[in-house]
Amino acid sequence: MAIGTDPEGVDTAERRLRLSRELIISAAVSFVDHNGLAALTMRGLGKELGVEAMSLYRYVNGREDLLEGIVESMVSELHLDPATMEPLNGWQGYLQWLAHGVRRIAHEHPAVFPLIATRHPAAPWLRPPLRSLKVVEDFLSELISRGFSDESAIAAYRAFSSFLLGHLLLEAAARTKHDVMAESLIQAGLSQDSFESSITQYPQVSRLGTSLSEDHSDNEFEASLENMLDRLDRTLAH
């Protein structure tokens, strides 16, 4: 019998942890949050959980399946469950709720969000970050039931997805840029002081650097969302 296993050949640490697919995926999300996506391996995650990597394969079929599970777990939060959610105030209320739900994921898990945005979807017409069949069904059903034609609902889905992707990839990148910049400087053998001194070669960037670094993402997101909803409302009116 191998060390650390019971008579059935199961890792004793696995029994103590009560491993499950849900626990492994949740641990993987936390791992990526703290270490980045590139660092995620089955061996590394097993070490984090205190079990052998082989134990994880009982629940996930390798790294690709693990990544798919991460995306599914994140996007499932956006499914509109009539049994648990209060009725939303019209299609505008639904899209407001959905937009802020996706943005919350991008803010809480900025290292995970690019995976949601770029992972190949199950169907070629699914557009990230709304890459769940359940969520797209919710989206189309909500709009069509409130007066949108099939064509206008599809156009709204495309416009809404593009809006979210453009805004939130930038916001997620901004939330990790300081760590990335520091790592890049170390790899290049530069100090923060030498980096800042090099900016003096670019007078406009140097002069406006403080203003350029100001964070107006909340106002920009809300204004852009309102503008998009207004455009969809005008489309519906015609």
LUMTI-377999 format. One line per 8 residues: number of its first residue (from 0); their letters; for each residue z negated, y negated, x of C-alpha. Coordinates in steps of 0.02 Angstrom, whole numbers, padded with zeros to 5 digits. Each point is the difference from the previous one (the first is absolute). Layout:
NUM	A	Z/Y/X; ... $
REM end
This chain:
0	MAIGTDPE	00000/00000/00000; 00048/-00172/00069; -00138/-00122/00043; -00030/-00120/-00143; 00071/00114/-00135; -00081/00108/-00132; 00043/00183/-00030; 00147/-00053/-00110 $
8	GVDTAERR	00074/-00101/00144; -00035/-00168/-00081; -00060/-00145/00110; -00186/-00021/-00035; 00020/-00189/00014; 00132/00013/-00136; -00124/00086/-00114; -00130/-00134/00033 $
16	LRLSRELI	00126/-00137/-00037; 00072/00085/-00154; 00174/-00049/00058; 00129/-00041/-00132; 00169/-00084/-00002; -00078/-00156/-00077; -00135/-00012/00135; 00128/00024/00140 $
24	ISAAVSFV	00117/-00132/-00070; -00145/-00122/-00024; -00055/00031/00180; 00180/-00026/00058; 00008/-00170/-00085; -00162/-00051/00085; 00066/00066/00166; 00159/-00105/-00014 $
32	DHNGLAAL	-00101/-00152/-00052; -00100/00009/00161; 00124/00075/00124; 00174/-00039/-00063; 00135/00113/-00069; 00070/00052/00169; -00168/00077/00049; -00008/00115/-00152 $
40	TMRGLGKE	00022/00183/00048; -00067/00159/-00078; -00101/00033/00157; -00070/-00176/00005; -00046/00003/-00185; -00082/00170/00019; -00104/-00066/00144; -00051/-00149/-00107 $
48	LGVEAMSL	-00057/00120/-00138; -00083/00118/00123; 00113/00148/-00039; 00144/00089/00085; 00173/-00064/-00043; 00040/00174/-00067; -00126/-00027/-00139; 00100/-00150/-00064 $
56	YRYVNGRE	00156/00106/-00021; -00085/00093/-00142; 00019/-00159/-00103; 00145/-00101/00074; 00162/00067/00070; 00003/-00102/00159; 00012/-00185/00041; 00148/-00037/-00114 $
64	DLLEGIVE	-00091/00071/-00151; -00154/-00097/00052; 00100/-00163/00005; 00073/00037/-00171; -00176/00032/-00065; -00059/-00168/00069; 00140/-00092/-00089; -00030/00093/-00164 $
72	SMVSELHL	-00186/-00036/00006; 00031/-00186/00026; 00136/-00021/-00130; -00093/00104/-00131; -00120/-00148/-00018; 00144/-00095/-00080; 00027/00124/-00142; -00036/-00079/-00168 $
80	DPATMEPL	-00121/00119/-00086; -00018/-00047/-00185; -00159/00102/-00011; -00093/-00105/00129; 00085/-00171/-00003; -00020/-00136/-00127; 00162/-00056/-00084; 00094/-00124/00108 $
88	NGWQGYLQ	00058/-00166/-00070; 00188/00024/-00010; 00122/00050/00136; -00050/-00152/00104; -00179/00061/00001; 00056/00173/00054; 00105/-00067/00143; -00142/-00114/00056 $
96	WLAHGVRR	-00118/00149/00002; 00126/00108/00093; 00042/-00134/00130; -00182/-00032/00039; -00033/00188/00008; 00135/00023/00132; -00063/-00153/00094; -00177/00069/00000 $
104	IAHEHPAV	00063/00159/00083; 00092/-00103/00132; -00157/-00101/00036; -00122/00145/00002; 00114/00115/00100; 00119/-00108/00103; 00033/00140/00124; 00044/00120/-00142 $
112	FPLIATRH	00108/-00118/-00103; 00154/00007/00114; 00001/00188/-00032; 00005/-00033/-00188; 00138/-00127/00027; 00111/00106/00112; -00033/00183/-00042; 00154/00086/-00071 $
120	PAAPWLRP	-00024/00013/-00189; 00018/00158/-00103; 00155/-00070/-00085; 00127/-00116/00083; -00012/-00129/-00139; -00189/-00019/00016; -00037/-00163/00089; -00156/-00027/00107 $
128	PLRSLKVV	-00137/-00047/-00022; 00015/00063/-00181; 00054/00172/00058; -00092/00105/-00129; 00089/00075/-00149; -00154/-00032/-00107; -00006/-00183/00049; 00186/-00026/-00028 $
136	EDFLSELI	-00016/00085/-00170; -00143/-00119/-00042; 00103/-00149/00058; 00155/00042/-00100; -00097/00052/-00155; -00105/-00158/-00002; 00151/-00115/00014; 00118/00094/-00116 $
144	SRGFSDES	-00135/00014/-00133; -00019/-00190/00007; 00181/-00048/-00026; 00088/00029/00166; 00167/00089/-00005; 00027/00149/00114; 00104/-00108/00117; -00124/-00144/00006 $
152	AIAAYRAF	-00147/00118/00028; 00092/00079/00149; 00041/-00172/00069; -00182/-00050/-00019; -00056/00157/00092; 00116/-00041/00145; -00052/-00183/00008; -00185/00042/-00014 $
160	SSFLLGHL	00008/00132/00137; 00093/-00117/00118; -00125/-00139/-00033; -00149/00111/00038; 00078/00077/00153; 00048/-00167/00078; -00168/-00083/-00028; -00117/00143/00034 $
168	LLEAAART	00079/00070/00157; -00023/-00173/00077; -00179/-00011/-00061; -00043/00175/00064; 00077/-00043/00168; -00099/-00162/00008; -00162/00096/-00029; 00032/00110/00151 $
176	KHDVMAES	00092/-00125/00111; -00152/-00049/00104; -00033/00179/00055; 00185/00030/00030; 00017/-00161/00099; -00152/00040/00107; 00069/00174/00037; 00171/-00073/00042 $
184	LIQAGLSQ	-00077/-00124/00121; -00097/00138/00087; 00156/00107/00016; 00094/-00149/00072; -00140/-00039/00121; -00028/-00173/-00075; -00159/-00089/-00048; -00020/-00101/-00160 $
192	DSFESSIT	-00009/-00159/00106; 00164/00037/00088; 00082/00039/-00167; -00058/-00164/-00075; 00054/-00098/00153; 00175/00072/-00015; 00016/-00076/-00174; -00001/-00174/00078 $
200	QYPQVSRL	00182/00032/00045; 00038/-00017/-00185; -00061/-00174/-00052; 00030/00014/-00188; -00084/00169/-00012; -00144/-00063/00107; -00020/-00159/-00104; 00005/00089/-00167 $
208	GTSLSEDH	-00089/00159/00054; -00158/-00035/-00100; 00096/-00033/-00159; 00111/00152/00027; -00153/00111/00015; -00079/-00060/-00164; -00016/00135/-00133; 00071/-00053/-00168 $
216	SDNEFEAS	00042/00176/-00055; -00105/-00004/-00159; 00086/-00156/-00068; 00171/00057/00059; -00019/00170/-00083; -00058/-00072/-00166; 00136/-00133/-00003; 00136/00125/00041 $
224	LENMLDRL	-00065/00124/-00129; -00003/-00135/-00135; 00177/-00054/00044; 00062/00179/-00012; -00085/00027/-00168; 00078/-00161/-00064; 00172/00059/00054; -00025/00167/-00088 $
232	DRTLAH	-00060/-00092/-00156; 00158/-00106/-00002; 00105/00157/00022; -00089/00081/-00148; 00026/-00156/-00107; 00187/00011/00026 $
REM end
